[in-house]
Amino acid sequence: MNIYFFYVVISIIAVSIALGAYRLVKGPSASDRAVALDALTNITTALLVLIAFLSARFIYLDVALVYAILAFIGVVAIARYLEGGL
């Protein structure tokens, strides 16, 4: 593949991380912070998949899968806590 494609993807991921971190810190409510945290975990999962593709070491895909599952469980726990169900 074209190397410039990866530069564009990495740039988009970097901007997404910066915007998500800003919303995580400056979120007006706890719900906004939880959504920002969920977005950051999804971006991190995408970054792990990109690293697996670039390095041709597909063990990172397993790491990304486990990370995504744990992040989902964490976000569900945070949502239940914010809702008052825990």
C-alpha angles and dihedrals in degrees: 000000000000113000091218089064090062091048090054092047093048090049092051091049091049092051090047091052091050093049092045092049090050091052090046091055100036100033110140093220140023090250091058090051091051091051090048090051090051091050091050092051090051091049090050090051090052089050091052090051090050091050090050090052095046096046095039089227104127094190084089088067089062089049090050091050094051090045091051092050093049091046091052091051090048094050091048089051091050091048092050090048092051090048091051097246100120 
